[in-house]
Structure formats: structure tokens, C-alpha cells
Amino acid sequence: MSKKTFLSASISGDYGQSLVIKYLEGLNYTVEEAPKRLFYDWDVRGVKDGKTVDIEVKYDSKAYMWAARRNAPDMPNLYIEFKSTSKDCDSGIIASKADFYFYILKTKEKDIAYVFDRLQLLAHLQMGNYKVVGNGATGDNNALGWIPPLHEILVPRYGYKATIDLSPYA
């Protein structure tokens, strides 16, 4: 991975996680970030009233740009990583042990999180017929991921739980 690509991905990931942390703190959760090392279990952990919630956070600032290039500006696809090709092992949504998967899309003015039950979403993606691509366009081409259209997975039986505007936490 080039330094520039790694730095950009790290900054985006940190920004997305900071939005989720501020959101949870606003709901009176005690919040913990994942360790700053290779760690697949979860990105953000919230504890409230004795209940622990682990969250995987993905921040995507380019989905709407790619949708516009496809002449479908209001119909973004997500990129949901599941395999590291450089290490030949599970990664992303498969390797995570989080309860919830927050996929944050950057629009022109807002940061919108789509919240999914991770296991339900994973089961749907594994059974679905979604295109699988590498991350060469926006990463270092070391992973594979599904690219489901957002509008097709906003279904409760696929794990969809909520849409949250995280812009006030920016």
C-alpha cells in the first residue's frame, strides 16, 4: 500500500469512527476505540446499562461520485470488503466480530450512516449474486469486496436497522 493511500484510508476511517463515537456519547454510552494496530474484531465499542455493543465502521466519500459516473447519481453502490488478497484470508465484514455494521456515505453536505446487523447483512451478501471487485480504484488492490446497490439492501430481513444523519457530530 502506498503511504498516500494508507494515510487517506486511515484519515477517512478515523473520521468515520469519530462520528460514531460522538453519536454514541450523545446517547450516554461509554465508548472505546479499537486498538491502533491490526485488529479485526470491531472499530468502536459502546457500553450502556451493562450492555455492550460492538460496531464495525466504514466511511465512503466516493460512492456518490462513482454513482454519478454511472449516470445514476442517487443510486450509490457500497464496497463491502470480505477478503484480503495479499494475505489470502478473510477480512472486513467476515473477519469482524462486531454486532453492527455502520456504512457511512458522504453526500455533498452530510454524513449519513446506514446501520445493519452485521451477521444478517453478511448472510445476505454471501447468498446474493452481487458483483465482486478488487479495491484497485480506491485502494491498493489488496482486497475483494461485494458492491451491492444501497437501495437493494435497505431491507430489514437483510439486516438493515436504521439511517442516521451523523452530520451534527462532525
PyMOL commands that set and color helices and strands:
alter all, ss='L'
color gray80, all
select helices_A, chain A and resi 3-26+63-69+92-95+118-127+150-153+156-158+167-169
alter helices_A, ss='H'
color red, helices_A
select strands_A, chain A and resi 30-33+44-48+51-60+80-84+89-90+100-106+111-117+132-134+143-146+160-165
alter strands_A, ss='S'
color yellow, strands_A
deselect
rebuild
show_as cartoon
